[in-house]
């Protein structure tokens, strides 16, 4: 299928997801195939540096799902997986899901909103949302968004998680981003706001389908490093 015939690219970065991958992504593909209104699509699994059977399982699914593409990156990097996946997206619209959290009702709503907005964010924190994750994870999210408001004047309520974008906007923003760890998509949304792009939010319901594989203490160093990188860029105009 030629890229100019594609209406939608769904991008899912995956790392060590062997326990849930086939059931979760298979369920997503089934739901999408039952919605002809979404038009033609591709789903890109961007596997990055998994040490389990994630890549093997993903590759075995391709023969059953013609719309599925599997990309392998050798090093574990959430940000690099997103950036690479965005760069090869062929659809007119782009949606980013996670292996453990996707929402086809969000997909239906978001594609409708992209007629009027450049980016649609599935927010865990806006009015009408339901966040059923453990209390410490909810507090981290709220605190982080408060920090973004203080440091960067962020006007929204969420940056991390599921989102939909016009693909040409996503490609431009992703090519400018300089972070590669957990807050890559935070930088992307901050750049979108700074560029004056139109952003909408849709309330989503979030629960924990499995315990987090990373303790907050392990994520803090990379997050702080990337946050300092973004501060240098936005405050002082540094390129790195």
mmCIF file of the C-alpha atoms, coordinates in Angstrom:
data_MODEL
# 
_entry.id   MODEL 
# 
loop_
_atom_site.group_PDB 
_atom_site.id 
_atom_site.type_symbol 
_atom_site.label_atom_id 
_atom_site.label_alt_id 
_atom_site.label_comp_id 
_atom_site.label_asym_id 
_atom_site.label_entity_id 
_atom_site.label_seq_id 
_atom_site.pdbx_PDB_ins_code 
_atom_site.Cartn_x 
_atom_site.Cartn_y 
_atom_site.Cartn_z 
_atom_site.occupancy 
_atom_site.B_iso_or_equiv 
_atom_site.pdbx_formal_charge 
_atom_site.auth_seq_id 
_atom_site.auth_comp_id 
_atom_site.auth_asym_id 
_atom_site.auth_atom_id 
_atom_site.pdbx_PDB_model_num 
ATOM 1   C CA . UNK A 1 1   ? 0.000   0.000   0.000  1.00 0.00 ? 1   UNK A CA 1 
ATOM 2   C CA . UNK A 1 2   ? 1.352   3.385   -0.946 1.00 0.00 ? 2   UNK A CA 1 
ATOM 3   C CA . UNK A 1 3   ? 1.925   5.796   1.926  1.00 0.00 ? 3   UNK A CA 1 
ATOM 4   C CA . UNK A 1 4   ? -0.302  8.440   0.294  1.00 0.00 ? 4   UNK A CA 1 
ATOM 5   C CA . UNK A 1 5   ? -3.243  6.021   0.544  1.00 0.00 ? 5   UNK A CA 1 
ATOM 6   C CA . UNK A 1 6   ? -2.901  5.606   4.306  1.00 0.00 ? 6   UNK A CA 1 
ATOM 7   C CA . UNK A 1 7   ? -5.223  7.554   6.556  1.00 0.00 ? 7   UNK A CA 1 
ATOM 8   C CA . UNK A 1 8   ? -3.697  6.483   9.858  1.00 0.00 ? 8   UNK A CA 1 
ATOM 9   C CA . UNK A 1 9   ? -0.469  5.305   11.448 1.00 0.00 ? 9   UNK A CA 1 
ATOM 10  C CA . UNK A 1 10  ? -0.659  3.838   14.949 1.00 0.00 ? 10  UNK A CA 1 
ATOM 11  C CA . UNK A 1 11  ? 2.715   3.798   16.685 1.00 0.00 ? 11  UNK A CA 1 
ATOM 12  C CA . UNK A 1 12  ? 3.398   1.598   19.715 1.00 0.00 ? 12  UNK A CA 1 
ATOM 13  C CA . UNK A 1 13  ? 6.894   1.579   21.277 1.00 0.00 ? 13  UNK A CA 1 
ATOM 14  C CA . UNK A 1 14  ? 7.537   -1.777  22.956 1.00 0.00 ? 14  UNK A CA 1 
ATOM 15  C CA . UNK A 1 15  ? 10.215  -2.984  25.356 1.00 0.00 ? 15  UNK A CA 1 
ATOM 16  C CA . UNK A 1 16  ? 10.110  -6.325  27.210 1.00 0.00 ? 16  UNK A CA 1 
ATOM 17  C CA . UNK A 1 17  ? 6.384   -6.809  26.667 1.00 0.00 ? 17  UNK A CA 1 
ATOM 18  C CA . UNK A 1 18  ? 6.308   -10.571 26.035 1.00 0.00 ? 18  UNK A CA 1 
ATOM 19  C CA . UNK A 1 19  ? 3.727   -11.161 28.779 1.00 0.00 ? 19  UNK A CA 1 
ATOM 20  C CA . UNK A 1 20  ? 1.036   -8.936  27.243 1.00 0.00 ? 20  UNK A CA 1 
ATOM 21  C CA . UNK A 1 21  ? 2.099   -8.162  23.673 1.00 0.00 ? 21  UNK A CA 1 
ATOM 22  C CA . UNK A 1 22  ? 0.164   -10.709 21.624 1.00 0.00 ? 22  UNK A CA 1 
ATOM 23  C CA . UNK A 1 23  ? -3.080  -10.373 23.571 1.00 0.00 ? 23  UNK A CA 1 
ATOM 24  C CA . UNK A 1 24  ? -2.948  -6.593  23.817 1.00 0.00 ? 24  UNK A CA 1 
ATOM 25  C CA . UNK A 1 25  ? -1.883  -5.733  20.267 1.00 0.00 ? 25  UNK A CA 1 
ATOM 26  C CA . UNK A 1 26  ? -4.031  -8.499  18.792 1.00 0.00 ? 26  UNK A CA 1 
ATOM 27  C CA . UNK A 1 27  ? -7.023  -7.042  20.625 1.00 0.00 ? 27  UNK A CA 1 
ATOM 28  C CA . UNK A 1 28  ? -6.211  -3.570  19.349 1.00 0.00 ? 28  UNK A CA 1 
ATOM 29  C CA . UNK A 1 29  ? -5.923  -4.770  15.754 1.00 0.00 ? 29  UNK A CA 1 
ATOM 30  C CA . UNK A 1 30  ? -9.220  -6.633  16.001 1.00 0.00 ? 30  UNK A CA 1 
ATOM 31  C CA . UNK A 1 31  ? -11.039 -3.561  17.294 1.00 0.00 ? 31  UNK A CA 1 
ATOM 32  C CA . UNK A 1 32  ? -9.573  -1.334  14.578 1.00 0.00 ? 32  UNK A CA 1 
ATOM 33  C CA . UNK A 1 33  ? -10.508 -3.797  11.840 1.00 0.00 ? 33  UNK A CA 1 
ATOM 34  C CA . UNK A 1 34  ? -14.125 -3.602  13.027 1.00 0.00 ? 34  UNK A CA 1 
ATOM 35  C CA . UNK A 1 35  ? -14.163 0.159   12.456 1.00 0.00 ? 35  UNK A CA 1 
ATOM 36  C CA . UNK A 1 36  ? -14.240 0.812   8.724  1.00 0.00 ? 36  UNK A CA 1 
ATOM 37  C CA . UNK A 1 37  ? -14.725 4.525   9.457  1.00 0.00 ? 37  UNK A CA 1 
ATOM 38  C CA . UNK A 1 38  ? -11.040 4.760   10.430 1.00 0.00 ? 38  UNK A CA 1 
ATOM 39  C CA . UNK A 1 39  ? -9.965  4.092   6.848  1.00 0.00 ? 39  UNK A CA 1 
ATOM 40  C CA . UNK A 1 40  ? -6.712  2.492   5.796  1.00 0.00 ? 40  UNK A CA 1 
ATOM 41  C CA . UNK A 1 41  ? -4.072  2.175   8.492  1.00 0.00 ? 41  UNK A CA 1 
ATOM 42  C CA . UNK A 1 42  ? -0.753  0.724   9.534  1.00 0.00 ? 42  UNK A CA 1 
ATOM 43  C CA . UNK A 1 43  ? 0.318   -0.249  13.032 1.00 0.00 ? 43  UNK A CA 1 
ATOM 44  C CA . UNK A 1 44  ? 4.031   0.090   13.762 1.00 0.00 ? 44  UNK A CA 1 
ATOM 45  C CA . UNK A 1 45  ? 5.515   -1.787  16.708 1.00 0.00 ? 45  UNK A CA 1 
ATOM 46  C CA . UNK A 1 46  ? 8.837   -0.111  17.435 1.00 0.00 ? 46  UNK A CA 1 
ATOM 47  C CA . UNK A 1 47  ? 10.673  -2.682  19.528 1.00 0.00 ? 47  UNK A CA 1 
ATOM 48  C CA . UNK A 1 48  ? 13.742  -1.246  21.213 1.00 0.00 ? 48  UNK A CA 1 
ATOM 49  C CA . UNK A 1 49  ? 16.390  -3.329  22.940 1.00 0.00 ? 49  UNK A CA 1 
ATOM 50  C CA . UNK A 1 50  ? 14.146  -5.973  24.513 1.00 0.00 ? 50  UNK A CA 1 
ATOM 51  C CA . UNK A 1 51  ? 15.912  -8.745  26.422 1.00 0.00 ? 51  UNK A CA 1 
ATOM 52  C CA . UNK A 1 52  ? 12.938  -11.126 26.379 1.00 0.00 ? 52  UNK A CA 1 
ATOM 53  C CA . UNK A 1 53  ? 10.907  -12.601 23.496 1.00 0.00 ? 53  UNK A CA 1 
ATOM 54  C CA . UNK A 1 54  ? 9.121   -9.384  22.554 1.00 0.00 ? 54  UNK A CA 1 
ATOM 55  C CA . UNK A 1 55  ? 10.731  -9.118  19.111 1.00 0.00 ? 55  UNK A CA 1 
ATOM 56  C CA . UNK A 1 56  ? 10.105  -12.802 18.325 1.00 0.00 ? 56  UNK A CA 1 
ATOM 57  C CA . UNK A 1 57  ? 6.441   -12.570 19.312 1.00 0.00 ? 57  UNK A CA 1 
ATOM 58  C CA . UNK A 1 58  ? 5.949   -9.323  17.399 1.00 0.00 ? 58  UNK A CA 1 
ATOM 59  C CA . UNK A 1 59  ? 7.546   -10.755 14.256 1.00 0.00 ? 59  UNK A CA 1 
ATOM 60  C CA . UNK A 1 60  ? 5.346   -13.862 14.447 1.00 0.00 ? 60  UNK A CA 1 
ATOM 61  C CA . UNK A 1 61  ? 2.227   -11.671 14.394 1.00 0.00 ? 61  UNK A CA 1 
ATOM 62  C CA . UNK A 1 62  ? 3.027   -10.038 11.052 1.00 0.00 ? 62  UNK A CA 1 
ATOM 63  C CA . UNK A 1 63  ? 1.793   -12.968 8.950  1.00 0.00 ? 63  UNK A CA 1 
ATOM 64  C CA . UNK A 1 64  ? -1.640  -12.756 10.631 1.00 0.00 ? 64  UNK A CA 1 
ATOM 65  C CA . UNK A 1 65  ? -2.004  -8.984  10.454 1.00 0.00 ? 65  UNK A CA 1 
ATOM 66  C CA . UNK A 1 66  ? -1.125  -7.412  7.063  1.00 0.00 ? 66  UNK A CA 1 
ATOM 67  C CA . UNK A 1 67  ? -1.332  -3.900  8.513  1.00 0.00 ? 67  UNK A CA 1 
ATOM 68  C CA . UNK A 1 68  ? 1.307   -4.646  11.163 1.00 0.00 ? 68  UNK A CA 1 
ATOM 69  C CA . UNK A 1 69  ? 4.930   -3.480  10.768 1.00 0.00 ? 69  UNK A CA 1 
ATOM 70  C CA . UNK A 1 70  ? 7.663   -4.418  13.233 1.00 0.00 ? 70  UNK A CA 1 
ATOM 71  C CA . UNK A 1 71  ? 10.756  -2.264  13.594 1.00 0.00 ? 71  UNK A CA 1 
ATOM 72  C CA . UNK A 1 72  ? 13.729  -3.355  15.684 1.00 0.00 ? 72  UNK A CA 1 
ATOM 73  C CA . UNK A 1 73  ? 16.083  -0.876  17.338 1.00 0.00 ? 73  UNK A CA 1 
ATOM 74  C CA . UNK A 1 74  ? 19.085  -2.358  19.162 1.00 0.00 ? 74  UNK A CA 1 
ATOM 75  C CA . UNK A 1 75  ? 19.105  -0.115  22.239 1.00 0.00 ? 75  UNK A CA 1 
ATOM 76  C CA . UNK A 1 76  ? 16.354  0.437   24.804 1.00 0.00 ? 76  UNK A CA 1 
ATOM 77  C CA . UNK A 1 77  ? 15.178  4.040   24.425 1.00 0.00 ? 77  UNK A CA 1 
ATOM 78  C CA . UNK A 1 78  ? 11.570  5.148   24.660 1.00 0.00 ? 78  UNK A CA 1 
ATOM 79  C CA . UNK A 1 79  ? 12.319  8.511   23.070 1.00 0.00 ? 79  UNK A CA 1 
ATOM 80  C CA . UNK A 1 80  ? 14.371  7.087   20.214 1.00 0.00 ? 80  UNK A CA 1 
ATOM 81  C CA . UNK A 1 81  ? 11.630  4.522   19.505 1.00 0.00 ? 81  UNK A CA 1 
ATOM 82  C CA . UNK A 1 82  ? 9.045   7.285   19.264 1.00 0.00 ? 82  UNK A CA 1 
ATOM 83  C CA . UNK A 1 83  ? 11.256  9.532   17.166 1.00 0.00 ? 83  UNK A CA 1 
ATOM 84  C CA . UNK A 1 84  ? 12.126  6.744   14.716 1.00 0.00 ? 84  UNK A CA 1 
ATOM 85  C CA . UNK A 1 85  ? 8.543   5.541   14.502 1.00 0.00 ? 85  UNK A CA 1 
ATOM 86  C CA . UNK A 1 86  ? 7.297   9.048   13.775 1.00 0.00 ? 86  UNK A CA 1 
ATOM 87  C CA . UNK A 1 87  ? 9.946   9.508   11.078 1.00 0.00 ? 87  UNK A CA 1 
ATOM 88  C CA . UNK A 1 88  ? 8.713   6.460   9.125  1.00 0.00 ? 88  UNK A CA 1 
ATOM 89  C CA . UNK A 1 89  ? 4.977   6.959   9.685  1.00 0.00 ? 89  UNK A CA 1 
ATOM 90  C CA . UNK A 1 90  ? 3.114   6.897   6.379  1.00 0.00 ? 90  UNK A CA 1 
ATOM 91  C CA . UNK A 1 91  ? -0.390  7.848   7.441  1.00 0.00 ? 91  UNK A CA 1 
ATOM 92  C CA . UNK A 1 92  ? -2.010  11.260  7.205  1.00 0.00 ? 92  UNK A CA 1 
ATOM 93  C CA . UNK A 1 93  ? -2.754  11.053  10.925 1.00 0.00 ? 93  UNK A CA 1 
ATOM 94  C CA . UNK A 1 94  ? -0.591  9.582   13.686 1.00 0.00 ? 94  UNK A CA 1 
ATOM 95  C CA . UNK A 1 95  ? -1.714  8.038   16.958 1.00 0.00 ? 95  UNK A CA 1 
ATOM 96  C CA . UNK A 1 96  ? 0.653   6.976   19.739 1.00 0.00 ? 96  UNK A CA 1 
ATOM 97  C CA . UNK A 1 97  ? -0.506  4.171   22.020 1.00 0.00 ? 97  UNK A CA 1 
ATOM 98  C CA . UNK A 1 98  ? 1.272   2.048   24.620 1.00 0.00 ? 98  UNK A CA 1 
ATOM 99  C CA . UNK A 1 99  ? 1.284   -1.739  24.651 1.00 0.00 ? 99  UNK A CA 1 
ATOM 100 C CA . UNK A 1 100 ? -0.424  -1.725  28.050 1.00 0.00 ? 100 UNK A CA 1 
ATOM 101 C CA . UNK A 1 101 ? -2.770  1.188   27.363 1.00 0.00 ? 101 UNK A CA 1 
ATOM 102 C CA . UNK A 1 102 ? -4.751  1.920   24.233 1.00 0.00 ? 102 UNK A CA 1 
ATOM 103 C CA . UNK A 1 103 ? -8.240  3.236   23.769 1.00 0.00 ? 103 UNK A CA 1 
ATOM 104 C CA . UNK A 1 104 ? -10.121 2.898   20.491 1.00 0.00 ? 104 UNK A CA 1 
ATOM 105 C CA . UNK A 1 105 ? -12.852 5.258   21.698 1.00 0.00 ? 105 UNK A CA 1 
ATOM 106 C CA . UNK A 1 106 ? -10.119 7.879   22.116 1.00 0.00 ? 106 UNK A CA 1 
ATOM 107 C CA . UNK A 1 107 ? -8.997  7.064   18.577 1.00 0.00 ? 107 UNK A CA 1 
ATOM 108 C CA . UNK A 1 108 ? -12.503 7.698   17.199 1.00 0.00 ? 108 UNK A CA 1 
ATOM 109 C CA . UNK A 1 109 ? -12.818 11.026  19.020 1.00 0.00 ? 109 UNK A CA 1 
ATOM 110 C CA . UNK A 1 110 ? -9.272  12.192  18.334 1.00 0.00 ? 110 UNK A CA 1 
ATOM 111 C CA . UNK A 1 111 ? -9.462  11.687  14.571 1.00 0.00 ? 111 UNK A CA 1 
ATOM 112 C CA . UNK A 1 112 ? -12.585 13.834  14.563 1.00 0.00 ? 112 UNK A CA 1 
ATOM 113 C CA . UNK A 1 113 ? -10.805 16.557  16.526 1.00 0.00 ? 113 UNK A CA 1 
ATOM 114 C CA . UNK A 1 114 ? -7.834  16.581  14.135 1.00 0.00 ? 114 UNK A CA 1 
ATOM 115 C CA . UNK A 1 115 ? -10.007 18.412  11.647 1.00 0.00 ? 115 UNK A CA 1 
ATOM 116 C CA . UNK A 1 116 ? -9.746  21.430  13.951 1.00 0.00 ? 116 UNK A CA 1 
ATOM 117 C CA . UNK A 1 117 ? -6.561  20.787  15.952 1.00 0.00 ? 117 UNK A CA 1 
ATOM 118 C CA . UNK A 1 118 ? -2.975  19.795  15.212 1.00 0.00 ? 118 UNK A CA 1 
ATOM 119 C CA . UNK A 1 119 ? -2.596  17.600  18.319 1.00 0.00 ? 119 UNK A CA 1 
ATOM 120 C CA . UNK A 1 120 ? -5.058  15.789  20.588 1.00 0.00 ? 120 UNK A CA 1 
ATOM 121 C CA . UNK A 1 121 ? -3.841  14.517  23.968 1.00 0.00 ? 121 UNK A CA 1 
ATOM 122 C CA . UNK A 1 122 ? -5.530  11.803  25.999 1.00 0.00 ? 122 UNK A CA 1 
ATOM 123 C CA . UNK A 1 123 ? -5.341  13.386  29.439 1.00 0.00 ? 123 UNK A CA 1 
ATOM 124 C CA . UNK A 1 124 ? -5.406  11.518  32.748 1.00 0.00 ? 124 UNK A CA 1 
ATOM 125 C CA . UNK A 1 125 ? -5.796  14.800  34.635 1.00 0.00 ? 125 UNK A CA 1 
ATOM 126 C CA . UNK A 1 126 ? -8.450  16.860  32.875 1.00 0.00 ? 126 UNK A CA 1 
ATOM 127 C CA . UNK A 1 127 ? -12.083 17.110  33.945 1.00 0.00 ? 127 UNK A CA 1 
ATOM 128 C CA . UNK A 1 128 ? -13.924 13.839  33.432 1.00 0.00 ? 128 UNK A CA 1 
ATOM 129 C CA . UNK A 1 129 ? -10.801 11.656  33.425 1.00 0.00 ? 129 UNK A CA 1 
ATOM 130 C CA . UNK A 1 130 ? -10.340 8.680   35.732 1.00 0.00 ? 130 UNK A CA 1 
ATOM 131 C CA . UNK A 1 131 ? -6.854  7.713   36.909 1.00 0.00 ? 131 UNK A CA 1 
ATOM 132 C CA . UNK A 1 132 ? -6.928  4.439   38.833 1.00 0.00 ? 132 UNK A CA 1 
ATOM 133 C CA . UNK A 1 133 ? -3.179  3.923   39.029 1.00 0.00 ? 133 UNK A CA 1 
ATOM 134 C CA . UNK A 1 134 ? -1.471  3.608   42.438 1.00 0.00 ? 134 UNK A CA 1 
ATOM 135 C CA . UNK A 1 135 ? -1.436  6.805   44.450 1.00 0.00 ? 135 UNK A CA 1 
ATOM 136 C CA . UNK A 1 136 ? 2.331   7.352   44.132 1.00 0.00 ? 136 UNK A CA 1 
ATOM 137 C CA . UNK A 1 137 ? 2.096   7.305   40.326 1.00 0.00 ? 137 UNK A CA 1 
ATOM 138 C CA . UNK A 1 138 ? -0.798  9.746   40.336 1.00 0.00 ? 138 UNK A CA 1 
ATOM 139 C CA . UNK A 1 139 ? 1.100   12.090  42.637 1.00 0.00 ? 139 UNK A CA 1 
ATOM 140 C CA . UNK A 1 140 ? 4.165   11.964  40.382 1.00 0.00 ? 140 UNK A CA 1 
ATOM 141 C CA . UNK A 1 141 ? 2.020   12.883  37.356 1.00 0.00 ? 141 UNK A CA 1 
ATOM 142 C CA . UNK A 1 142 ? 0.341   15.800  39.136 1.00 0.00 ? 142 UNK A CA 1 
ATOM 143 C CA . UNK A 1 143 ? 3.653   17.078  40.512 1.00 0.00 ? 143 UNK A CA 1 
ATOM 144 C CA . UNK A 1 144 ? 5.384   16.798  37.154 1.00 0.00 ? 144 UNK A CA 1 
ATOM 145 C CA . UNK A 1 145 ? 2.630   18.717  35.368 1.00 0.00 ? 145 UNK A CA 1 
ATOM 146 C CA . UNK A 1 146 ? 2.752   21.416  38.060 1.00 0.00 ? 146 UNK A CA 1 
ATOM 147 C CA . UNK A 1 147 ? 6.503   21.666  37.449 1.00 0.00 ? 147 UNK A CA 1 
ATOM 148 C CA . UNK A 1 148 ? 5.909   22.062  33.695 1.00 0.00 ? 148 UNK A CA 1 
ATOM 149 C CA . UNK A 1 149 ? 3.508   24.917  34.393 1.00 0.00 ? 149 UNK A CA 1 
ATOM 150 C CA . UNK A 1 150 ? 6.078   26.680  36.577 1.00 0.00 ? 150 UNK A CA 1 
ATOM 151 C CA . UNK A 1 151 ? 9.099   26.114  34.314 1.00 0.00 ? 151 UNK A CA 1 
ATOM 152 C CA . UNK A 1 152 ? 7.562   26.390  30.851 1.00 0.00 ? 152 UNK A CA 1 
ATOM 153 C CA . UNK A 1 153 ? 4.106   27.883  31.222 1.00 0.00 ? 153 UNK A CA 1 
ATOM 154 C CA . UNK A 1 154 ? 2.530   24.632  30.078 1.00 0.00 ? 154 UNK A CA 1 
ATOM 155 C CA . UNK A 1 155 ? -1.173  25.239  29.502 1.00 0.00 ? 155 UNK A CA 1 
ATOM 156 C CA . UNK A 1 156 ? -2.417  21.666  29.353 1.00 0.00 ? 156 UNK A CA 1 
ATOM 157 C CA . UNK A 1 157 ? -2.935  18.958  31.943 1.00 0.00 ? 157 UNK A CA 1 
ATOM 158 C CA . UNK A 1 158 ? -0.898  16.043  30.518 1.00 0.00 ? 158 UNK A CA 1 
ATOM 159 C CA . UNK A 1 159 ? 1.969   15.365  28.124 1.00 0.00 ? 159 UNK A CA 1 
ATOM 160 C CA . UNK A 1 160 ? 2.704   11.668  28.588 1.00 0.00 ? 160 UNK A CA 1 
ATOM 161 C CA . UNK A 1 161 ? 0.602   8.854   27.212 1.00 0.00 ? 161 UNK A CA 1 
ATOM 162 C CA . UNK A 1 162 ? -1.760  8.393   24.293 1.00 0.00 ? 162 UNK A CA 1 
ATOM 163 C CA . UNK A 1 163 ? -2.052  11.172  21.744 1.00 0.00 ? 163 UNK A CA 1 
ATOM 164 C CA . UNK A 1 164 ? -3.029  11.875  18.139 1.00 0.00 ? 164 UNK A CA 1 
ATOM 165 C CA . UNK A 1 165 ? -1.382  14.293  15.725 1.00 0.00 ? 165 UNK A CA 1 
ATOM 166 C CA . UNK A 1 166 ? -1.301  15.413  12.168 1.00 0.00 ? 166 UNK A CA 1 
ATOM 167 C CA . UNK A 1 167 ? 1.658   13.425  10.904 1.00 0.00 ? 167 UNK A CA 1 
ATOM 168 C CA . UNK A 1 168 ? 3.428   16.295  9.178  1.00 0.00 ? 168 UNK A CA 1 
ATOM 169 C CA . UNK A 1 169 ? 3.356   18.287  12.444 1.00 0.00 ? 169 UNK A CA 1 
ATOM 170 C CA . UNK A 1 170 ? 4.637   15.272  14.388 1.00 0.00 ? 170 UNK A CA 1 
ATOM 171 C CA . UNK A 1 171 ? 7.547   14.741  11.992 1.00 0.00 ? 171 UNK A CA 1 
ATOM 172 C CA . UNK A 1 172 ? 8.630   18.380  12.240 1.00 0.00 ? 172 UNK A CA 1 
ATOM 173 C CA . UNK A 1 173 ? 8.438   18.426  16.034 1.00 0.00 ? 173 UNK A CA 1 
ATOM 174 C CA . UNK A 1 174 ? 10.140  15.046  16.527 1.00 0.00 ? 174 UNK A CA 1 
ATOM 175 C CA . UNK A 1 175 ? 13.067  16.027  14.300 1.00 0.00 ? 175 UNK A CA 1 
ATOM 176 C CA . UNK A 1 176 ? 13.712  18.988  16.614 1.00 0.00 ? 176 UNK A CA 1 
ATOM 177 C CA . UNK A 1 177 ? 13.588  17.075  19.905 1.00 0.00 ? 177 UNK A CA 1 
ATOM 178 C CA . UNK A 1 178 ? 16.872  16.460  21.710 1.00 0.00 ? 178 UNK A CA 1 
ATOM 179 C CA . UNK A 1 179 ? 15.762  14.169  24.539 1.00 0.00 ? 179 UNK A CA 1 
ATOM 180 C CA . UNK A 1 180 ? 15.615  10.399  24.223 1.00 0.00 ? 180 UNK A CA 1 
ATOM 181 C CA . UNK A 1 181 ? 14.418  9.015   27.551 1.00 0.00 ? 181 UNK A CA 1 
ATOM 182 C CA . UNK A 1 182 ? 11.063  9.015   29.314 1.00 0.00 ? 182 UNK A CA 1 
ATOM 183 C CA . UNK A 1 183 ? 10.082  12.626  28.647 1.00 0.00 ? 183 UNK A CA 1 
ATOM 184 C CA . UNK A 1 184 ? 10.608  12.746  24.892 1.00 0.00 ? 184 UNK A CA 1 
ATOM 185 C CA . UNK A 1 185 ? 6.906   13.289  24.302 1.00 0.00 ? 185 UNK A CA 1 
ATOM 186 C CA . UNK A 1 186 ? 6.889   16.001  26.976 1.00 0.00 ? 186 UNK A CA 1 
ATOM 187 C CA . UNK A 1 187 ? 9.484   17.902  24.953 1.00 0.00 ? 187 UNK A CA 1 
ATOM 188 C CA . UNK A 1 188 ? 7.436   17.281  21.806 1.00 0.00 ? 188 UNK A CA 1 
ATOM 189 C CA . UNK A 1 189 ? 4.279   18.770  23.365 1.00 0.00 ? 189 UNK A CA 1 
ATOM 190 C CA . UNK A 1 190 ? 6.185   21.732  24.820 1.00 0.00 ? 190 UNK A CA 1 
ATOM 191 C CA . UNK A 1 191 ? 7.652   22.430  21.384 1.00 0.00 ? 191 UNK A CA 1 
ATOM 192 C CA . UNK A 1 192 ? 4.166   22.231  19.883 1.00 0.00 ? 192 UNK A CA 1 
ATOM 193 C CA . UNK A 1 193 ? 2.896   24.795  22.377 1.00 0.00 ? 193 UNK A CA 1 
ATOM 194 C CA . UNK A 1 194 ? 5.872   27.065  21.746 1.00 0.00 ? 194 UNK A CA 1 
ATOM 195 C CA . UNK A 1 195 ? 5.280   26.827  17.976 1.00 0.00 ? 195 UNK A CA 1 
ATOM 196 C CA . UNK A 1 196 ? 1.689   27.942  18.442 1.00 0.00 ? 196 UNK A CA 1 
ATOM 197 C CA . UNK A 1 197 ? 0.128   24.688  17.274 1.00 0.00 ? 197 UNK A CA 1 
ATOM 198 C CA . UNK A 1 198 ? -3.476  24.036  18.291 1.00 0.00 ? 198 UNK A CA 1 
ATOM 199 C CA . UNK A 1 199 ? -3.811  21.409  21.034 1.00 0.00 ? 199 UNK A CA 1 
ATOM 200 C CA . UNK A 1 200 ? -6.935  19.750  22.409 1.00 0.00 ? 200 UNK A CA 1 
ATOM 201 C CA . UNK A 1 201 ? -7.400  17.303  25.283 1.00 0.00 ? 201 UNK A CA 1 
ATOM 202 C CA . UNK A 1 202 ? -9.771  14.371  25.695 1.00 0.00 ? 202 UNK A CA 1 
ATOM 203 C CA . UNK A 1 203 ? -10.406 12.821  29.109 1.00 0.00 ? 203 UNK A CA 1 
ATOM 204 C CA . UNK A 1 204 ? -9.322  9.177   29.331 1.00 0.00 ? 204 UNK A CA 1 
ATOM 205 C CA . UNK A 1 205 ? -9.736  6.417   31.892 1.00 0.00 ? 205 UNK A CA 1 
ATOM 206 C CA . UNK A 1 206 ? -6.461  4.867   33.013 1.00 0.00 ? 206 UNK A CA 1 
ATOM 207 C CA . UNK A 1 207 ? -5.848  1.775   35.097 1.00 0.00 ? 207 UNK A CA 1 
ATOM 208 C CA . UNK A 1 208 ? -2.755  -0.309  35.781 1.00 0.00 ? 208 UNK A CA 1 
ATOM 209 C CA . UNK A 1 209 ? -2.810  -3.544  33.791 1.00 0.00 ? 209 UNK A CA 1 
ATOM 210 C CA . UNK A 1 210 ? 0.514   -4.632  35.261 1.00 0.00 ? 210 UNK A CA 1 
ATOM 211 C CA . UNK A 1 211 ? 2.911   -3.202  37.864 1.00 0.00 ? 211 UNK A CA 1 
ATOM 212 C CA . UNK A 1 212 ? 5.341   -0.600  36.586 1.00 0.00 ? 212 UNK A CA 1 
ATOM 213 C CA . UNK A 1 213 ? 8.641   -2.176  35.549 1.00 0.00 ? 213 UNK A CA 1 
ATOM 214 C CA . UNK A 1 214 ? 10.617  0.854   36.668 1.00 0.00 ? 214 UNK A CA 1 
ATOM 215 C CA . UNK A 1 215 ? 10.825  2.235   40.171 1.00 0.00 ? 215 UNK A CA 1 
ATOM 216 C CA . UNK A 1 216 ? 10.592  6.042   40.419 1.00 0.00 ? 216 UNK A CA 1 
ATOM 217 C CA . UNK A 1 217 ? 14.118  6.147   41.824 1.00 0.00 ? 217 UNK A CA 1 
ATOM 218 C CA . UNK A 1 218 ? 15.530  4.500   38.676 1.00 0.00 ? 218 UNK A CA 1 
ATOM 219 C CA . UNK A 1 219 ? 13.740  6.958   36.402 1.00 0.00 ? 219 UNK A CA 1 
ATOM 220 C CA . UNK A 1 220 ? 14.681  10.126  38.272 1.00 0.00 ? 220 UNK A CA 1 
ATOM 221 C CA . UNK A 1 221 ? 18.291  10.553  36.948 1.00 0.00 ? 221 UNK A CA 1 
ATOM 222 C CA . UNK A 1 222 ? 17.328  10.296  33.258 1.00 0.00 ? 222 UNK A CA 1 
ATOM 223 C CA . UNK A 1 223 ? 14.246  12.452  33.792 1.00 0.00 ? 223 UNK A CA 1 
ATOM 224 C CA . UNK A 1 224 ? 16.236  15.187  35.548 1.00 0.00 ? 224 UNK A CA 1 
ATOM 225 C CA . UNK A 1 225 ? 18.925  15.126  32.856 1.00 0.00 ? 225 UNK A CA 1 
ATOM 226 C CA . UNK A 1 226 ? 16.357  15.482  30.085 1.00 0.00 ? 226 UNK A CA 1 
ATOM 227 C CA . UNK A 1 227 ? 14.481  18.158  32.026 1.00 0.00 ? 227 UNK A CA 1 
ATOM 228 C CA . UNK A 1 228 ? 17.699  20.180  32.327 1.00 0.00 ? 228 UNK A CA 1 
ATOM 229 C CA . UNK A 1 229 ? 18.211  19.748  28.576 1.00 0.00 ? 229 UNK A CA 1 
ATOM 230 C CA . UNK A 1 230 ? 14.748  21.148  27.900 1.00 0.00 ? 230 UNK A CA 1 
ATOM 231 C CA . UNK A 1 231 ? 15.383  24.050  30.313 1.00 0.00 ? 231 UNK A CA 1 
ATOM 232 C CA . UNK A 1 232 ? 18.560  24.979  28.449 1.00 0.00 ? 232 UNK A CA 1 
ATOM 233 C CA . UNK A 1 233 ? 16.694  24.855  25.142 1.00 0.00 ? 233 UNK A CA 1 
ATOM 234 C CA . UNK A 1 234 ? 13.627  26.836  26.207 1.00 0.00 ? 234 UNK A CA 1 
ATOM 235 C CA . UNK A 1 235 ? 15.228  29.278  28.630 1.00 0.00 ? 235 UNK A CA 1 
ATOM 236 C CA . UNK A 1 236 ? 18.554  29.986  27.009 1.00 0.00 ? 236 UNK A CA 1 
ATOM 237 C CA . UNK A 1 237 ? 18.078  28.921  23.387 1.00 0.00 ? 237 UNK A CA 1 
ATOM 238 C CA . UNK A 1 238 ? 20.809  26.274  23.562 1.00 0.00 ? 238 UNK A CA 1 
ATOM 239 C CA . UNK A 1 239 ? 20.723  23.600  20.882 1.00 0.00 ? 239 UNK A CA 1 
ATOM 240 C CA . UNK A 1 240 ? 21.979  20.935  23.288 1.00 0.00 ? 240 UNK A CA 1 
# 
